[in-house]
């Protein structure tokens, strides 16, 4: 689906959005008449310091408005922009700022939903799609926290070794199916059906704790994350209790 087709299917009641060569931002109307904020990285472009600070500023404005309307983050990007300028300006801090702005929005009552409809990788993927409380995708999306050649350079393991690990453990592998198995993506939408009801179904889910580790355990892609997180929480709670009564 093209971006225009996605937007028309999501928001048949209307939308007012501004696009640049790299970003989208604005507001749309849900089928029940409520507003929803829309922003994101589009057209397969890299996410650099300029885009990150602009999007973070938009999120902060939304939080300041106090309307608690949901936020949909559209994602079709390359990785972060790895230029000398962006790196010297502190790209990692800009990406972190954007991610924290989205986490703040969720904490302040805005549902944050990421919609991955194209590609995304590395820091750009983490600061947008994975920073949303719930991530959904369309068929054909191409997520990758790190591609295998880059992983090989970092880990010093051969591509063949990493391919073997990717076949056995989804967290090692890029691609939509592996991200679903690991729990990173909540659901893949049906692009042959209207998208507005599918978005409404996500928004109707009760807010709660991050479900990604639980989904990963249930789907077999991250077998230990949920168990370890639960143990850490239990140990921390026990230590806190001892400190209070000590």
C-alpha positions as CSV (number, residue, x, y, z in Angstrom):
1,X,0.0,0.0,0.0
2,X,1.2,3.5,-0.7
3,X,1.2,6.1,2.1
4,X,-1.9,7.9,0.6
5,X,-3.8,4.6,0.5
6,X,-2.9,3.8,4.1
7,X,-4.0,7.3,5.3
8,X,-7.3,7.1,3.3
9,X,-8.0,3.6,4.8
10,X,-7.1,4.7,8.3
11,X,-8.9,8.0,8.4
12,X,-12.0,8.1,6.1
13,X,-13.5,10.9,8.2
14,X,-10.7,13.3,7.3
15,X,-7.2,14.3,8.1
16,X,-5.0,17.4,8.0
17,X,-1.4,16.4,7.6
18,X,1.8,18.1,6.5
19,X,4.5,16.2,4.8
20,X,8.1,17.0,3.9
21,X,10.7,14.9,2.1
22,X,11.3,13.0,5.4
23,X,8.5,13.5,7.9
24,X,4.7,13.7,8.4
25,X,2.8,15.5,11.1
26,X,-0.7,16.6,11.8
27,X,-4.0,15.4,13.1
28,X,-6.8,13.1,11.8
29,X,-10.3,12.1,12.9
30,X,-11.1,8.6,14.1
31,X,-14.4,6.9,13.1
32,X,-15.9,7.7,16.5
33,X,-15.1,11.4,16.0
34,X,-12.2,11.6,18.3
35,X,-8.9,13.2,17.2
36,X,-5.7,11.4,16.8
37,X,-2.2,12.9,16.3
38,X,-0.1,11.6,13.4
39,X,3.6,11.9,12.9
40,X,6.5,9.9,11.6
41,X,9.4,9.3,9.2
42,X,8.4,8.5,5.6
43,X,9.6,7.8,2.1
44,X,12.4,5.5,3.3
45,X,14.5,8.4,4.5
46,X,17.2,8.2,7.2
47,X,16.4,9.8,10.6
48,X,18.9,12.5,11.4
49,X,19.2,15.2,14.1
50,X,16.9,17.6,12.2
51,X,14.1,15.1,11.9
52,X,14.5,13.8,15.4
53,X,14.4,17.2,17.1
54,X,11.4,18.2,14.9
55,X,9.4,15.1,15.8
56,X,10.3,15.3,19.4
57,X,9.2,18.9,19.5
58,X,5.9,17.9,18.0
59,X,5.4,15.2,20.7
60,X,6.2,17.6,23.5
61,X,3.7,20.1,22.0
62,X,1.1,17.4,22.0
63,X,1.8,16.5,25.7
64,X,1.6,20.2,26.6
65,X,-1.8,20.4,25.0
66,X,-3.2,18.1,27.6
67,X,-5.8,16.6,25.2
68,X,-4.6,13.0,25.9
69,X,-5.5,12.0,22.3
70,X,-3.7,9.0,20.9
71,X,-0.5,9.4,18.8
72,X,0.1,7.3,15.7
73,X,3.7,7.1,14.6
74,X,4.1,6.1,10.9
75,X,7.4,4.5,10.1
76,X,9.1,4.0,6.7
77,X,12.7,4.9,7.1
78,X,16.3,3.9,6.5
79,X,18.5,3.7,9.5
80,X,19.7,6.8,11.4
81,X,21.6,9.3,9.2
82,X,25.2,8.4,9.7
83,X,26.8,11.6,8.4
84,X,29.8,13.3,10.0
85,X,27.6,16.3,10.7
86,X,24.9,14.3,12.5
87,X,27.4,12.3,14.5
88,X,29.3,15.5,15.6
89,X,26.0,17.1,16.7
90,X,25.3,14.1,18.9
91,X,22.9,12.0,16.9
92,X,22.5,9.4,19.6
93,X,21.3,12.1,22.0
94,X,18.7,13.3,19.5
95,X,17.4,9.8,19.0
96,X,17.3,9.2,22.7
97,X,15.4,12.5,23.2
98,X,12.8,11.5,20.6
99,X,12.3,8.1,22.2
100,X,12.0,9.6,25.7
101,X,9.4,12.1,24.4
102,X,7.3,9.3,23.1
103,X,7.6,7.5,26.4
104,X,6.6,10.7,28.2
105,X,3.5,11.0,26.0
106,X,2.4,7.5,26.9
107,X,3.0,8.2,30.6
108,X,0.9,11.4,30.3
109,X,-2.1,9.5,29.0
110,X,-1.5,9.5,25.2
111,X,-1.8,6.0,23.6
112,X,1.3,5.7,21.4
113,X,0.9,3.3,18.4
114,X,3.7,2.7,15.9
115,X,2.7,1.6,12.4
116,X,5.6,0.1,10.4
117,X,4.5,0.1,6.8
118,X,8.0,0.2,5.1
119,X,11.5,-0.3,6.2
120,X,13.4,0.8,9.3
121,X,16.6,-0.1,11.0
122,X,18.9,0.5,13.8
123,X,18.6,3.7,15.9
124,X,15.8,5.0,13.7
125,X,13.7,1.9,14.3
126,X,14.4,2.0,18.1
127,X,13.6,5.8,18.5
128,X,10.3,5.6,16.6
129,X,8.6,2.2,16.1
130,X,10.0,0.5,19.2
131,X,9.5,3.6,21.4
132,X,5.8,3.4,20.9
133,X,3.9,1.4,23.5
134,X,2.3,-0.8,20.8
135,X,3.8,-1.6,17.4
136,X,1.8,-2.9,14.5
137,X,2.8,-3.5,10.9
138,X,1.6,-4.1,7.4
139,X,2.6,-7.0,5.3
140,X,5.8,-6.3,3.5
141,X,7.3,-4.2,6.2
142,X,11.1,-4.7,6.7
143,X,12.3,-4.1,10.2
144,X,15.9,-4.7,11.3
145,X,17.5,-3.7,14.5
146,X,20.8,-4.6,12.9
147,X,21.4,-6.4,9.6
148,X,23.6,-9.5,9.6
149,X,26.6,-7.9,7.9
150,X,26.7,-5.1,10.5
151,X,26.2,-7.6,13.2
152,X,29.1,-9.6,11.9
153,X,31.3,-6.6,12.1
154,X,30.3,-5.8,15.7
155,X,30.4,-9.4,17.0
156,X,33.3,-10.6,14.9
157,X,31.3,-13.7,14.1
158,X,31.0,-14.9,10.5
159,X,27.9,-14.4,8.4
160,X,27.4,-18.1,8.2
161,X,27.4,-18.4,12.0
162,X,25.0,-15.6,12.4
163,X,22.7,-17.0,9.7
164,X,22.6,-20.3,11.6
165,X,21.8,-18.4,14.9
166,X,19.1,-16.4,13.1
167,X,17.4,-19.6,11.9
168,X,17.4,-20.9,15.5
169,X,16.8,-17.7,17.4
170,X,14.5,-14.9,15.9
171,X,16.2,-12.1,18.0
172,X,19.3,-12.6,15.8
173,X,17.4,-12.2,12.6
174,X,16.0,-9.1,10.7
175,X,12.6,-9.2,9.0
176,X,9.0,-8.9,9.8
177,X,8.3,-12.6,10.8
178,X,11.2,-12.6,13.3
179,X,10.1,-9.3,14.8
180,X,6.6,-10.7,15.3
181,X,8.0,-13.9,16.9
182,X,10.2,-11.9,19.3
183,X,7.1,-9.9,20.4
184,X,8.4,-6.6,19.1
185,X,5.3,-6.3,16.8
186,X,2.0,-6.9,18.4
187,X,0.0,-7.7,15.2
188,X,0.3,-7.6,11.5
189,X,-2.7,-5.9,10.0
190,X,-4.7,-7.2,7.1
191,X,-4.1,-4.8,4.2
192,X,-7.0,-6.2,2.2
193,X,-9.5,-4.9,4.9
194,X,-10.2,-1.3,6.0
195,X,-7.5,-0.2,8.4
196,X,-9.7,2.2,10.5
197,X,-11.4,-0.7,12.4
198,X,-8.0,-2.4,13.0
199,X,-6.6,0.8,14.5
200,X,-9.8,1.1,16.6
201,X,-9.3,-2.4,17.9
202,X,-5.8,-1.5,19.1
203,X,-7.0,1.6,20.8
204,X,-9.7,-0.3,22.6
205,X,-7.2,-2.5,24.3
206,X,-6.6,-1.5,27.9
207,X,-3.5,0.4,28.7
208,X,-1.0,-1.6,30.8
209,X,2.5,-2.9,31.1
210,X,4.7,-3.5,28.1
211,X,3.6,-6.9,26.6
212,X,6.5,-7.5,24.3
213,X,8.5,-9.9,26.5
214,X,5.3,-11.9,27.3
215,X,4.4,-12.1,23.6
216,X,7.9,-13.1,22.7
217,X,7.7,-16.0,25.3
218,X,4.3,-17.1,24.0
219,X,5.5,-17.1,20.4
220,X,8.8,-18.8,21.1
221,X,11.0,-15.9,19.8
222,X,12.2,-14.6,23.2
223,X,11.9,-17.5,25.6
224,X,13.6,-16.0,28.7
225,X,13.1,-12.2,28.6
226,X,9.7,-12.3,30.5
227,X,10.9,-14.8,33.0
228,X,14.1,-12.9,33.8
229,X,12.2,-9.5,34.0
230,X,9.7,-11.0,36.4
231,X,12.5,-12.4,38.6
232,X,14.3,-9.0,38.6
233,X,11.1,-7.2,39.6
234,X,10.4,-9.7,42.4
235,X,14.0,-9.4,43.8
236,X,13.8,-5.6,43.6
237,X,10.4,-5.6,45.4
238,X,11.8,-8.0,48.1
239,X,14.9,-5.8,48.6
240,X,12.7,-2.7,48.9
241,X,10.5,-4.4,51.4
242,X,13.5,-5.4,53.5
243,X,14.9,-1.8,53.4
244,X,11.6,-0.4,54.6
245,X,11.4,-2.8,57.5
246,X,15.1,-2.8,58.3
